[in-house]
Amino acid sequence: MDIQELNNAIAAEFEIDASVITPDASIKETLELDSLSLLDLVAVVGKVTGIRVKGADVVHIVTFGALYEYLENVRN
């Protein structure tokens, strides 16, 4: 998984600067997520990585670092 590619895709989708996407950053605060935009995030992640984040798991993924770890664990 190319983290930079994922970050760039997320930044483009949410119209933010990719530099604010750091492992410790809160996904919800950084992207100003509501329930609909959360679906957009799941779609972007799926498009870039080929991994579909499960609804039950998404509530536990709080930071970008946790997202990267989740994706690595699912891939392996």
PDB file with one MODEL, atoms N, CA, C and O in Angstrom:
MODEL        1
ATOM      1  N   MET A   1       0.846  -1.185   0.000  1.00  0.00           N
ATOM      2  CA  MET A   1       0.000   0.000   0.000  1.00  0.00           C
ATOM      3  C   MET A   1       0.888   1.244   0.000  1.00  0.00           C
ATOM      4  O   MET A   1       1.836   1.346   0.778  1.00  0.00           O
ATOM      5  N   ASP A   2       0.571   2.164  -0.865  1.00  0.00           N
ATOM      6  CA  ASP A   2       1.310   3.420  -0.924  1.00  0.00           C
ATOM      7  C   ASP A   2       0.540   4.472  -0.117  1.00  0.00           C
ATOM      8  O   ASP A   2      -0.492   4.980  -0.554  1.00  0.00           O
ATOM      9  N   ILE A   3       1.064   4.779   1.056  1.00  0.00           N
ATOM     10  CA  ILE A   3       0.388   5.713   1.962  1.00  0.00           C
ATOM     11  C   ILE A   3       0.268   7.097   1.329  1.00  0.00           C
ATOM     12  O   ILE A   3      -0.760   7.758   1.477  1.00  0.00           O
ATOM     13  N   GLN A   4       1.291   7.532   0.636  1.00  0.00           N
ATOM     14  CA  GLN A   4       1.251   8.861   0.011  1.00  0.00           C
ATOM     15  C   GLN A   4       0.148   8.940  -1.045  1.00  0.00           C
ATOM     16  O   GLN A   4      -0.550   9.949  -1.147  1.00  0.00           O
ATOM     17  N   GLU A   5      -0.003   7.879  -1.823  1.00  0.00           N
ATOM     18  CA  GLU A   5      -1.074   7.837  -2.825  1.00  0.00           C
ATOM     19  C   GLU A   5      -2.442   7.908  -2.147  1.00  0.00           C
ATOM     20  O   GLU A   5      -3.333   8.625  -2.602  1.00  0.00           O
ATOM     21  N   LEU A   6      -2.596   7.165  -1.066  1.00  0.00           N
ATOM     22  CA  LEU A   6      -3.852   7.188  -0.320  1.00  0.00           C
ATOM     23  C   LEU A   6      -4.102   8.575   0.256  1.00  0.00           C
ATOM     24  O   LEU A   6      -5.205   9.107   0.133  1.00  0.00           O
ATOM     25  N   ASN A   7      -3.091   9.163   0.881  1.00  0.00           N
ATOM     26  CA  ASN A   7      -3.240  10.502   1.446  1.00  0.00           C
ATOM     27  C   ASN A   7      -3.615  11.523   0.377  1.00  0.00           C
ATOM     28  O   ASN A   7      -4.477  12.372   0.604  1.00  0.00           O
ATOM     29  N   ASN A   8      -2.975  11.443  -0.779  1.00  0.00           N
ATOM     30  CA  ASN A   8      -3.281  12.374  -1.868  1.00  0.00           C
ATOM     31  C   ASN A   8      -4.715  12.219  -2.354  1.00  0.00           C
ATOM     32  O   ASN A   8      -5.388  13.211  -2.636  1.00  0.00           O
ATOM     33  N   ALA A   9      -5.183  10.979  -2.454  1.00  0.00           N
ATOM     34  CA  ALA A   9      -6.560  10.735  -2.886  1.00  0.00           C
ATOM     35  C   ALA A   9      -7.557  11.267  -1.858  1.00  0.00           C
ATOM     36  O   ALA A   9      -8.568  11.865  -2.224  1.00  0.00           O
ATOM     37  N   ILE A  10      -7.274  11.052  -0.578  1.00  0.00           N
ATOM     38  CA  ILE A  10      -8.147  11.570   0.483  1.00  0.00           C
ATOM     39  C   ILE A  10      -8.144  13.096   0.459  1.00  0.00           C
ATOM     40  O   ILE A  10      -9.199  13.721   0.563  1.00  0.00           O
ATOM     41  N   ALA A  11      -6.970  13.691   0.324  1.00  0.00           N
ATOM     42  CA  ALA A  11      -6.857  15.152   0.289  1.00  0.00           C
ATOM     43  C   ALA A  11      -7.649  15.718  -0.887  1.00  0.00           C
ATOM     44  O   ALA A  11      -8.335  16.730  -0.742  1.00  0.00           O
ATOM     45  N   ALA A  12      -7.561  15.082  -2.030  1.00  0.00           N
ATOM     46  CA  ALA A  12      -8.296  15.555  -3.214  1.00  0.00           C
ATOM     47  C   ALA A  12      -9.803  15.444  -2.998  1.00  0.00           C
ATOM     48  O   ALA A  12     -10.550  16.367  -3.323  1.00  0.00           O
ATOM     49  N   GLU A  13     -10.242  14.326  -2.457  1.00  0.00           N
ATOM     50  CA  GLU A  13     -11.682  14.103  -2.232  1.00  0.00           C
ATOM     51  C   GLU A  13     -12.258  15.114  -1.243  1.00  0.00           C
ATOM     52  O   GLU A  13     -13.368  15.612  -1.434  1.00  0.00           O
ATOM     53  N   PHE A  14     -11.502  15.415  -0.186  1.00  0.00           N
ATOM     54  CA  PHE A  14     -12.011  16.293   0.864  1.00  0.00           C
ATOM     55  C   PHE A  14     -11.509  17.730   0.747  1.00  0.00           C
ATOM     56  O   PHE A  14     -11.758  18.567   1.614  1.00  0.00           O
ATOM     57  N   GLU A  15     -10.789  17.994  -0.355  1.00  0.00           N
ATOM     58  CA  GLU A  15     -10.305  19.345  -0.664  1.00  0.00           C
ATOM     59  C   GLU A  15      -9.529  19.963   0.500  1.00  0.00           C
ATOM     60  O   GLU A  15      -9.819  21.067   0.961  1.00  0.00           O
ATOM     61  N   ILE A  16      -8.527  19.201   0.956  1.00  0.00           N
ATOM     62  CA  ILE A  16      -7.639  19.675   2.004  1.00  0.00           C
ATOM     63  C   ILE A  16      -6.201  19.491   1.536  1.00  0.00           C
ATOM     64  O   ILE A  16      -5.948  18.814   0.540  1.00  0.00           O
ATOM     65  N   ASP A  17      -5.271  20.087   2.249  1.00  0.00           N
ATOM     66  CA  ASP A  17      -3.857  19.922   1.955  1.00  0.00           C
ATOM     67  C   ASP A  17      -3.397  18.572   2.508  1.00  0.00           C
ATOM     68  O   ASP A  17      -3.639  18.264   3.675  1.00  0.00           O
ATOM     69  N   ALA A  18      -2.743  17.781   1.687  1.00  0.00           N
ATOM     70  CA  ALA A  18      -2.297  16.448   2.107  1.00  0.00           C
ATOM     71  C   ALA A  18      -1.343  16.499   3.294  1.00  0.00           C
ATOM     72  O   ALA A  18      -1.203  15.512   4.015  1.00  0.00           O
ATOM     73  N   SER A  19      -0.687  17.636   3.506  1.00  0.00           N
ATOM     74  CA  SER A  19       0.274  17.731   4.603  1.00  0.00           C
ATOM     75  C   SER A  19      -0.389  17.655   5.984  1.00  0.00           C
ATOM     76  O   SER A  19       0.292  17.381   6.972  1.00  0.00           O
ATOM     77  N   VAL A  20      -1.691  17.892   6.068  1.00  0.00           N
ATOM     78  CA  VAL A  20      -2.375  17.802   7.363  1.00  0.00           C
ATOM     79  C   VAL A  20      -2.746  16.362   7.714  1.00  0.00           C
ATOM     80  O   VAL A  20      -3.183  16.083   8.831  1.00  0.00           O
ATOM     81  N   ILE A  21      -2.571  15.460   6.766  1.00  0.00           N
ATOM     82  CA  ILE A  21      -2.864  14.049   7.006  1.00  0.00           C
ATOM     83  C   ILE A  21      -1.601  13.400   7.549  1.00  0.00           C
ATOM     84  O   ILE A  21      -0.685  13.054   6.803  1.00  0.00           O
ATOM     85  N   THR A  22      -1.577  13.244   8.863  1.00  0.00           N
ATOM     86  CA  THR A  22      -0.433  12.639   9.546  1.00  0.00           C
ATOM     87  C   THR A  22      -0.932  11.439  10.353  1.00  0.00           C
ATOM     88  O   THR A  22      -2.124  11.354  10.650  1.00  0.00           O
ATOM     89  N   PRO A  23      -0.048  10.520  10.710  1.00  0.00           N
ATOM     90  CA  PRO A  23      -0.490   9.338  11.458  1.00  0.00           C
ATOM     91  C   PRO A  23      -1.233   9.656  12.754  1.00  0.00           C
ATOM     92  O   PRO A  23      -2.146   8.922  13.131  1.00  0.00           O
ATOM     93  N   ASP A  24      -0.861  10.732  13.440  1.00  0.00           N
ATOM     94  CA  ASP A  24      -1.499  11.070  14.715  1.00  0.00           C
ATOM     95  C   ASP A  24      -2.756  11.922  14.576  1.00  0.00           C
ATOM     96  O   ASP A  24      -3.473  12.137  15.554  1.00  0.00           O
ATOM     97  N   ALA A  25      -3.026  12.408  13.365  1.00  0.00           N
ATOM     98  CA  ALA A  25      -4.169  13.302  13.159  1.00  0.00           C
ATOM     99  C   ALA A  25      -5.488  12.543  13.258  1.00  0.00           C
ATOM    100  O   ALA A  25      -5.609  11.413  12.784  1.00  0.00           O
ATOM    101  N   SER A  26      -6.467  13.181  13.879  1.00  0.00           N
ATOM    102  CA  SER A  26      -7.814  12.623  13.975  1.00  0.00           C
ATOM    103  C   SER A  26      -8.476  12.673  12.602  1.00  0.00           C
ATOM    104  O   SER A  26      -8.521  13.726  11.966  1.00  0.00           O
ATOM    105  N   ILE A  27      -8.980  11.552  12.157  1.00  0.00           N
ATOM    106  CA  ILE A  27      -9.646  11.501  10.854  1.00  0.00           C
ATOM    107  C   ILE A  27     -10.883  12.398  10.873  1.00  0.00           C
ATOM    108  O   ILE A  27     -11.095  13.196   9.961  1.00  0.00           O
ATOM    109  N   LYS A  28     -11.688  12.259  11.912  1.00  0.00           N
ATOM    110  CA  LYS A  28     -12.947  13.004  11.996  1.00  0.00           C
ATOM    111  C   LYS A  28     -12.710  14.511  11.986  1.00  0.00           C
ATOM    112  O   LYS A  28     -13.391  15.244  11.267  1.00  0.00           O
ATOM    113  N   GLU A  29     -11.752  14.972  12.778  1.00  0.00           N
ATOM    114  CA  GLU A  29     -11.479  16.410  12.857  1.00  0.00           C
ATOM    115  C   GLU A  29     -10.795  16.935  11.595  1.00  0.00           C
ATOM    116  O   GLU A  29     -11.151  18.000  11.092  1.00  0.00           O
ATOM    117  N   THR A  30      -9.820  16.192  11.085  1.00  0.00           N
ATOM    118  CA  THR A  30      -9.072  16.632   9.915  1.00  0.00           C
ATOM    119  C   THR A  30      -9.969  16.756   8.689  1.00  0.00           C
ATOM    120  O   THR A  30      -9.863  17.713   7.922  1.00  0.00           O
ATOM    121  N   LEU A  31     -10.853  15.778   8.515  1.00  0.00           N
ATOM    122  CA  LEU A  31     -11.721  15.764   7.337  1.00  0.00           C
ATOM    123  C   LEU A  31     -13.084  16.379   7.596  1.00  0.00           C
ATOM    124  O   LEU A  31     -13.901  16.483   6.681  1.00  0.00           O
ATOM    125  N   GLU A  32     -13.340  16.789   8.840  1.00  0.00           N
ATOM    126  CA  GLU A  32     -14.642  17.329   9.237  1.00  0.00           C
ATOM    127  C   GLU A  32     -15.765  16.388   8.806  1.00  0.00           C
ATOM    128  O   GLU A  32     -16.700  16.781   8.109  1.00  0.00           O
ATOM    129  N   LEU A  33     -15.646  15.141   9.240  1.00  0.00           N
ATOM    130  CA  LEU A  33     -16.554  14.085   8.804  1.00  0.00           C
ATOM    131  C   LEU A  33     -17.927  14.146   9.458  1.00  0.00           C
ATOM    132  O   LEU A  33     -18.074  14.445  10.643  1.00  0.00           O
ATOM    133  N   ASP A  34     -18.918  13.852   8.637  1.00  0.00           N
ATOM    134  CA  ASP A  34     -20.246  13.523   9.124  1.00  0.00           C
ATOM    135  C   ASP A  34     -20.539  12.123   8.581  1.00  0.00           C
ATOM    136  O   ASP A  34     -19.673  11.522   7.945  1.00  0.00           O
ATOM    137  N   SER A  35     -21.715  11.604   8.813  1.00  0.00           N
ATOM    138  CA  SER A  35     -21.980  10.218   8.418  1.00  0.00           C
ATOM    139  C   SER A  35     -21.906  10.010   6.906  1.00  0.00           C
ATOM    140  O   SER A  35     -21.466   8.952   6.457  1.00  0.00           O
ATOM    141  N   LEU A  36     -22.324  10.991   6.120  1.00  0.00           N
ATOM    142  CA  LEU A  36     -22.254  10.852   4.667  1.00  0.00           C
ATOM    143  C   LEU A  36     -20.821  10.935   4.155  1.00  0.00           C
ATOM    144  O   LEU A  36     -20.430  10.168   3.275  1.00  0.00           O
ATOM    145  N   SER A  37     -20.045  11.849   4.696  1.00  0.00           N
ATOM    146  CA  SER A  37     -18.665  11.969   4.227  1.00  0.00           C
ATOM    147  C   SER A  37     -17.820  10.787   4.695  1.00  0.00           C
ATOM    148  O   SER A  37     -16.784  10.498   4.096  1.00  0.00           O
ATOM    149  N   LEU A  38     -18.241  10.109   5.742  1.00  0.00           N
ATOM    150  CA  LEU A  38     -17.562   8.892   6.162  1.00  0.00           C
ATOM    151  C   LEU A  38     -17.670   7.836   5.059  1.00  0.00           C
ATOM    152  O   LEU A  38     -16.719   7.095   4.808  1.00  0.00           O
ATOM    153  N   LEU A  39     -18.804   7.773   4.418  1.00  0.00           N
ATOM    154  CA  LEU A  39     -18.982   6.856   3.289  1.00  0.00           C
ATOM    155  C   LEU A  39     -18.057   7.230   2.135  1.00  0.00           C
ATOM    156  O   LEU A  39     -17.528   6.355   1.450  1.00  0.00           O
ATOM    157  N   ASP A  40     -17.866   8.522   1.924  1.00  0.00           N
ATOM    158  CA  ASP A  40     -16.933   8.974   0.891  1.00  0.00           C
ATOM    159  C   ASP A  40     -15.514   8.506   1.208  1.00  0.00           C
ATOM    160  O   ASP A  40     -14.781   8.071   0.320  1.00  0.00           O
ATOM    161  N   LEU A  41     -15.140   8.598   2.469  1.00  0.00           N
ATOM    162  CA  LEU A  41     -13.805   8.155   2.882  1.00  0.00           C
ATOM    163  C   LEU A  41     -13.641   6.655   2.624  1.00  0.00           C
ATOM    164  O   LEU A  41     -12.621   6.228   2.084  1.00  0.00           O
ATOM    165  N   VAL A  42     -14.623   5.870   3.001  1.00  0.00           N
ATOM    166  CA  VAL A  42     -14.570   4.419   2.784  1.00  0.00           C
ATOM    167  C   VAL A  42     -14.449   4.120   1.290  1.00  0.00           C
ATOM    168  O   VAL A  42     -13.719   3.212   0.892  1.00  0.00           O
ATOM    169  N   ALA A  43     -15.166   4.883   0.468  1.00  0.00           N
ATOM    170  CA  ALA A  43     -15.104   4.683  -0.983  1.00  0.00           C
ATOM    171  C   ALA A  43     -13.721   5.006  -1.534  1.00  0.00           C
ATOM    172  O   ALA A  43     -13.201   4.266  -2.370  1.00  0.00           O
ATOM    173  N   VAL A  44     -13.124   6.093  -1.081  1.00  0.00           N
ATOM    174  CA  VAL A  44     -11.783   6.470  -1.538  1.00  0.00           C
ATOM    175  C   VAL A  44     -10.768   5.418  -1.126  1.00  0.00           C
ATOM    176  O   VAL A  44      -9.930   5.010  -1.930  1.00  0.00           O
ATOM    177  N   VAL A  45     -10.838   4.981   0.113  1.00  0.00           N
ATOM    178  CA  VAL A  45      -9.913   3.958   0.602  1.00  0.00           C
ATOM    179  C   VAL A  45     -10.054   2.684  -0.238  1.00  0.00           C
ATOM    180  O   VAL A  45      -9.057   2.068  -0.616  1.00  0.00           O
ATOM    181  N   GLY A  46     -11.277   2.305  -0.519  1.00  0.00           N
ATOM    182  CA  GLY A  46     -11.509   1.109  -1.331  1.00  0.00           C
ATOM    183  C   GLY A  46     -10.977   1.247  -2.742  1.00  0.00           C
ATOM    184  O   GLY A  46     -10.399   0.310  -3.292  1.00  0.00           O
ATOM    185  N   LYS A  47     -11.171   2.415  -3.325  1.00  0.00           N
ATOM    186  CA  LYS A  47     -10.716   2.654  -4.697  1.00  0.00           C
ATOM    187  C   LYS A  47      -9.195   2.598  -4.795  1.00  0.00           C
ATOM    188  O   LYS A  47      -8.650   2.011  -5.729  1.00  0.00           O
ATOM    189  N   VAL A  48      -8.517   3.204  -3.836  1.00  0.00           N
ATOM    190  CA  VAL A  48      -7.058   3.282  -3.879  1.00  0.00           C
ATOM    191  C   VAL A  48      -6.409   1.967  -3.462  1.00  0.00           C
ATOM    192  O   VAL A  48      -5.420   1.552  -4.067  1.00  0.00           O
ATOM    193  N   THR A  49      -6.945   1.308  -2.443  1.00  0.00           N
ATOM    194  CA  THR A  49      -6.284   0.133  -1.876  1.00  0.00           C
ATOM    195  C   THR A  49      -6.902  -1.190  -2.300  1.00  0.00           C
ATOM    196  O   THR A  49      -6.258  -2.236  -2.209  1.00  0.00           O
ATOM    197  N   GLY A  50      -8.146  -1.150  -2.764  1.00  0.00           N
ATOM    198  CA  GLY A  50      -8.843  -2.392  -3.074  1.00  0.00           C
ATOM    199  C   GLY A  50      -9.395  -3.081  -1.837  1.00  0.00           C
ATOM    200  O   GLY A  50      -9.885  -4.208  -1.911  1.00  0.00           O
ATOM    201  N   ILE A  51      -9.316  -2.397  -0.696  1.00  0.00           N
ATOM    202  CA  ILE A  51      -9.794  -2.954   0.576  1.00  0.00           C
ATOM    203  C   ILE A  51     -11.050  -2.210   1.008  1.00  0.00           C
ATOM    204  O   ILE A  51     -11.078  -0.981   1.058  1.00  0.00           O
ATOM    205  N   ARG A  52     -12.084  -2.976   1.319  1.00  0.00           N
ATOM    206  CA  ARG A  52     -13.321  -2.374   1.806  1.00  0.00           C
ATOM    207  C   ARG A  52     -13.289  -2.381   3.336  1.00  0.00           C
ATOM    208  O   ARG A  52     -13.217  -3.437   3.964  1.00  0.00           O
ATOM    209  N   VAL A  53     -13.344  -1.197   3.914  1.00  0.00           N
ATOM    210  CA  VAL A  53     -13.361  -1.077   5.373  1.00  0.00           C
ATOM    211  C   VAL A  53     -14.759  -1.454   5.857  1.00  0.00           C
ATOM    212  O   VAL A  53     -15.754  -0.894   5.395  1.00  0.00           O
ATOM    213  N   LYS A  54     -14.829  -2.392   6.774  1.00  0.00           N
ATOM    214  CA  LYS A  54     -16.113  -2.855   7.294  1.00  0.00           C
ATOM    215  C   LYS A  54     -16.727  -1.809   8.214  1.00  0.00           C
ATOM    216  O   LYS A  54     -16.020  -1.134   8.962  1.00  0.00           O
ATOM    217  N   GLY A  55     -18.037  -1.682   8.151  1.00  0.00           N
ATOM    218  CA  GLY A  55     -18.752  -0.712   8.972  1.00  0.00           C
ATOM    219  C   GLY A  55     -18.497  -0.874  10.451  1.00  0.00           C
ATOM    220  O   GLY A  55     -18.370   0.113  11.176  1.00  0.00           O
ATOM    221  N   ALA A  56     -18.420  -2.110  10.901  1.00  0.00           N
ATOM    222  CA  ALA A  56     -18.174  -2.355  12.328  1.00  0.00           C
ATOM    223  C   ALA A  56     -16.774  -1.924  12.740  1.00  0.00           C
ATOM    224  O   ALA A  56     -16.541  -1.591  13.902  1.00  0.00           O
ATOM    225  N   ASP A  57     -15.852  -1.927  11.801  1.00  0.00           N
ATOM    226  CA  ASP A  57     -14.469  -1.548  12.104  1.00  0.00           C
ATOM    227  C   ASP A  57     -14.242  -0.045  12.033  1.00  0.00           C
ATOM    228  O   ASP A  57     -13.396   0.495  12.746  1.00  0.00           O
ATOM    229  N   VAL A  58     -14.992   0.620  11.182  1.00  0.00           N
ATOM    230  CA  VAL A  58     -14.724   2.034  10.916  1.00  0.00           C
ATOM    231  C   VAL A  58     -14.864   2.907  12.164  1.00  0.00           C
ATOM    232  O   VAL A  58     -14.171   3.917  12.285  1.00  0.00           O
ATOM    233  N   VAL A  59     -15.733   2.541  13.077  1.00  0.00           N
ATOM    234  CA  VAL A  59     -15.918   3.349  14.286  1.00  0.00           C
ATOM    235  C   VAL A  59     -14.712   3.294  15.219  1.00  0.00           C
ATOM    236  O   VAL A  59     -14.540   4.170  16.067  1.00  0.00           O
ATOM    237  N   HIS A  60     -13.880   2.269  15.065  1.00  0.00           N
ATOM    238  CA  HIS A  60     -12.699   2.116  15.917  1.00  0.00           C
ATOM    239  C   HIS A  60     -11.450   2.756  15.317  1.00  0.00           C
ATOM    240  O   HIS A  60     -10.411   2.834  15.972  1.00  0.00           O
ATOM    241  N   ILE A  61     -11.553   3.208  14.079  1.00  0.00           N
ATOM    242  CA  ILE A  61     -10.411   3.811  13.392  1.00  0.00           C
ATOM    243  C   ILE A  61     -10.491   5.315  13.602  1.00  0.00           C
ATOM    244  O   ILE A  61     -11.259   6.003  12.930  1.00  0.00           O
ATOM    245  N   VAL A  62      -9.703   5.817  14.527  1.00  0.00           N
ATOM    246  CA  VAL A  62      -9.809   7.214  14.946  1.00  0.00           C
ATOM    247  C   VAL A  62      -8.771   8.112  14.272  1.00  0.00           C
ATOM    248  O   VAL A  62      -9.057   9.258  13.927  1.00  0.00           O
ATOM    249  N   THR A  63      -7.572   7.579  14.092  1.00  0.00           N
ATOM    250  CA  THR A  63      -6.488   8.377  13.493  1.00  0.00           C
ATOM    251  C   THR A  63      -6.092   7.786  12.140  1.00  0.00           C
ATOM    252  O   THR A  63      -6.466   6.663  11.802  1.00  0.00           O
ATOM    253  N   PHE A  64      -5.334   8.560  11.383  1.00  0.00           N
ATOM    254  CA  PHE A  64      -4.843   8.045  10.108  1.00  0.00           C
ATOM    255  C   PHE A  64      -3.879   6.883  10.330  1.00  0.00           C
ATOM    256  O   PHE A  64      -3.847   5.940   9.539  1.00  0.00           O
ATOM    257  N   GLY A  65      -3.096   6.948  11.403  1.00  0.00           N
ATOM    258  CA  GLY A  65      -2.197   5.849  11.734  1.00  0.00           C
ATOM    259  C   GLY A  65      -2.970   4.557  11.973  1.00  0.00           C
ATOM    260  O   GLY A  65      -2.550   3.486  11.536  1.00  0.00           O
ATOM    261  N   ALA A  66      -4.089   4.659  12.661  1.00  0.00           N
ATOM    262  CA  ALA A  66      -4.937   3.492  12.902  1.00  0.00           C
ATOM    263  C   ALA A  66      -5.512   2.968  11.589  1.00  0.00           C
ATOM    264  O   ALA A  66      -5.665   1.759  11.412  1.00  0.00           O
ATOM    265  N   LEU A  67      -5.827   3.872  10.676  1.00  0.00           N
ATOM    266  CA  LEU A  67      -6.321   3.462   9.356  1.00  0.00           C
ATOM    267  C   LEU A  67      -5.241   2.700   8.604  1.00  0.00           C
ATOM    268  O   LEU A  67      -5.514   1.644   8.033  1.00  0.00           O
ATOM    269  N   TYR A  68      -4.019   3.223   8.595  1.00  0.00           N
ATOM    270  CA  TYR A  68      -2.916   2.548   7.905  1.00  0.00           C
ATOM    271  C   TYR A  68      -2.690   1.160   8.498  1.00  0.00           C
ATOM    272  O   TYR A  68      -2.494   0.185   7.771  1.00  0.00           O
ATOM    273  N   GLU A  69      -2.719   1.083   9.838  1.00  0.00           N
ATOM    274  CA  GLU A  69      -2.507  -0.200  10.512  1.00  0.00           C
ATOM    275  C   GLU A  69      -3.616  -1.186  10.161  1.00  0.00           C
ATOM    276  O   GLU A  69      -3.348  -2.359   9.903  1.00  0.00           O
ATOM    277  N   TYR A  70      -4.844  -0.718  10.150  1.00  0.00           N
ATOM    278  CA  TYR A  70      -5.983  -1.555   9.791  1.00  0.00           C
ATOM    279  C   TYR A  70      -5.799  -2.114   8.377  1.00  0.00           C
ATOM    280  O   TYR A  70      -5.984  -3.308   8.141  1.00  0.00           O
ATOM    281  N   LEU A  71      -5.434  -1.235   7.445  1.00  0.00           N
ATOM    282  CA  LEU A  71      -5.268  -1.658   6.062  1.00  0.00           C
ATOM    283  C   LEU A  71      -4.140  -2.676   5.918  1.00  0.00           C
ATOM    284  O   LEU A  71      -4.267  -3.637   5.159  1.00  0.00           O
ATOM    285  N   GLU A  72      -3.053  -2.476   6.630  1.00  0.00           N
ATOM    286  CA  GLU A  72      -1.940  -3.428   6.584  1.00  0.00           C
ATOM    287  C   GLU A  72      -2.360  -4.784   7.156  1.00  0.00           C
ATOM    288  O   GLU A  72      -2.004  -5.826   6.605  1.00  0.00           O
ATOM    289  N   ASN A  73      -3.115  -4.774   8.258  1.00  0.00           N
ATOM    290  CA  ASN A  73      -3.553  -6.011   8.878  1.00  0.00           C
ATOM    291  C   ASN A  73      -4.525  -6.775   7.984  1.00  0.00           C
ATOM    292  O   ASN A  73      -4.472  -8.003   7.914  1.00  0.00           O
ATOM    293  N   VAL A  74      -5.410  -6.056   7.305  1.00  0.00           N
ATOM    294  CA  VAL A  74      -6.374  -6.709   6.418  1.00  0.00           C
ATOM    295  C   VAL A  74      -5.646  -7.284   5.201  1.00  0.00           C
ATOM    296  O   VAL A  74      -5.972  -8.372   4.727  1.00  0.00           O
ATOM    297  N   ARG A  75      -4.668  -6.546   4.710  1.00  0.00           N
ATOM    298  CA  ARG A  75      -3.928  -6.992   3.526  1.00  0.00           C
ATOM    299  C   ARG A  75      -3.104  -8.233   3.814  1.00  0.00           C
ATOM    300  O   ARG A  75      -2.945  -9.081   2.936  1.00  0.00           O
ATOM    301  N   ASN A  76      -2.577  -8.358   5.023  1.00  0.00           N
ATOM    302  CA  ASN A  76      -1.719  -9.501   5.362  1.00  0.00           C
ATOM    303  C   ASN A  76      -2.509 -10.569   5.978  1.00  0.00           C
ATOM    304  O   ASN A  76      -1.963 -11.614   6.333  1.00  0.00           O
TER     305      ASN A  76
ENDMDL
END
